[in-house]
């Protein structure tokens, strides 16, 4: 293949450099194969990610090479790129790429982006978080059967509250459940709802599911990572290709598929045909209310529970327990 190729996308002509460079070594898919993949899922990708800020995970030499996270759009970027000023937990600001259209996405792919980490906010209203993301994280010894069970129990609990959920593979070992939200709550409120959900799941299924932040306390249980909903936190996006040699895709599913799906087989080689045949399972996601979860949050706090621990890069929060793993915490002096 030539050293570069021009493509027309979203009314613009983009030059894709080194299109024949192998990005995924298992089957030999190239940078241009990745471009074609995103073009094939463009409508579904933009339906869920469009208008949102993106954190770029760059692998200029492909999935087997070195990588870094790029939080800022470089000054050399074309002037037509849509960006938005976002901030980190400590208040540092940067200009993030917005998933405005497929030209923006493929511009990032041409920069070697092999992972789009998506904000739960739209660029037009960064104060509002309009998705709650439930990240089911496998502890050591946990397989996909246990994850599947935890996902179904989570769905059942949310259904009990009148809340509809949608499921996708993570593209790696986990499962992600999403709740599309009415545009009413900020990231702090959405995280509080996620903490309440995780704690209730642990109460009901203490041998299977845990809300404990510290790994030493989780045991052989599925961890509900509520902190994926902390303000300014991004999650690996739907329809996005993971930086793995097999080019696995974080793929939205119908709930009826969960019993038979093999996540490892959902790749850039299989997902486009699957989408064309069965359609987008996330095409219709009516916005939901998290009022029931916020009521549970208030109930827990009224009962004396402290806030759950925050990630280490966040400022110390009100009512947060000490940020030290239990095995290293200072023990009370028995002598008083």
Rosetta blueprint (number, residue, H / E / L):
1 X L
2 X L
3 X L
4 X E
5 X E
6 X E
7 X E
8 X E
9 X E
10 X L
11 X L
12 X E
13 X E
14 X E
15 X E
16 X E
17 X E
18 X L
19 X L
20 X L
21 X L
22 X E
23 X E
24 X E
25 X L
26 X L
27 X L
28 X L
29 X E
30 X E
31 X H
32 X H
33 X H
34 X H
35 X H
36 X H
37 X H
38 X H
39 X H
40 X H
41 X L
42 X H
43 X H
44 X H
45 X H
46 X H
47 X H
48 X H
49 X H
50 X L
51 X L
52 X E
53 X E
54 X E
55 X E
56 X E
57 X E
58 X E
59 X L
60 X L
61 X L
62 X L
63 X L
64 X L
65 X L
66 X L
67 X L
68 X E
69 X E
70 X E
71 X L
72 X L
73 X L
74 X L
75 X L
76 X L
77 X L
78 X L
79 X L
80 X L
81 X L
82 X L
83 X E
84 X E
85 X E
86 X E
87 X E
88 X L
89 X L
90 X L
91 X L
92 X L
93 X E
94 X E
95 X E
96 X E
97 X E
98 X E
99 X L
100 X L
101 X L
102 X H
103 X H
104 X H
105 X H
106 X H
107 X H
108 X H
109 X H
110 X H
111 X L
112 X L
113 X E
114 X E
115 X E
116 X E
117 X E
118 X E
119 X E
120 X E
121 X E
122 X E
123 X L
124 X L
125 X E
126 X L
127 X L
128 X L
129 X L
130 X L
131 X E
132 X E
133 X E
134 X E
135 X E
136 X E
137 X E
138 X E
139 X L
140 X L
141 X L
142 X L
143 X L
144 X H
145 X H
146 X H
147 X H
148 X H
149 X H
150 X H
151 X H
152 X H
153 X H
154 X H
155 X H
156 X H
157 X H
158 X H
159 X H
160 X H
161 X L
162 X L
163 X L
164 X L
165 X L
166 X E
167 X E
168 X E
169 X E
170 X L
171 X L
172 X L
173 X L
174 X L
175 X E
176 X E
177 X E
178 X E
179 X E
180 X E
181 X E
182 X L
183 X L
184 X L
185 X L
186 X L
187 X H
188 X H
189 X H
190 X H
191 X H
192 X H
193 X H
194 X H
195 X H
196 X H
197 X H
198 X H
199 X H
200 X H
201 X H
202 X H
203 X H
204 X H
205 X L
206 X L
207 X L
208 X L
209 X E
210 X E
211 X L
212 X L
213 X L
214 X L
215 X H
216 X H
217 X H
218 X L
219 X L
220 X L
221 X L
222 X E
223 X E
224 X E
225 X E
226 X H
227 X H
228 X H
229 X H
230 X L
231 X L
232 X L
233 X L
234 X E
235 X E
236 X E
237 X L
238 X L
239 X L
240 X L
241 X E
242 X L
243 X L
244 X L
245 X L
246 X L
247 X L
248 X E
249 X E
250 X L
251 X L
252 X E
253 X E
254 X L
255 X H
256 X H
257 X H
258 X L
259 X L
260 X L
261 X L
262 X L
263 X H
264 X H
265 X H
266 X L
267 X E
268 X L
269 X L
270 X L
271 X H
272 X H
273 X H
274 X H
275 X H
276 X H
277 X H
278 X H
279 X L
280 X L
281 X L
282 X L
283 X L
284 X L
285 X L
286 X L
287 X L
288 X E
289 X L
290 X L
291 X H
292 X H
293 X H
294 X H
295 X H
296 X H
297 X H
298 X H
299 X H
300 X H
301 X H
302 X H
303 X L
304 X L
305 X L
306 X L
307 X E
308 X L
309 X L
310 X L
311 X L
312 X L
313 X L
314 X L
315 X L
316 X L
317 X L
318 X L
319 X L
320 X E
321 X L
322 X L
323 X L
324 X L
325 X L
326 X H
327 X H
328 X H
329 X L
330 X L
331 X L
332 X L
333 X L
334 X L
335 X L
336 X L
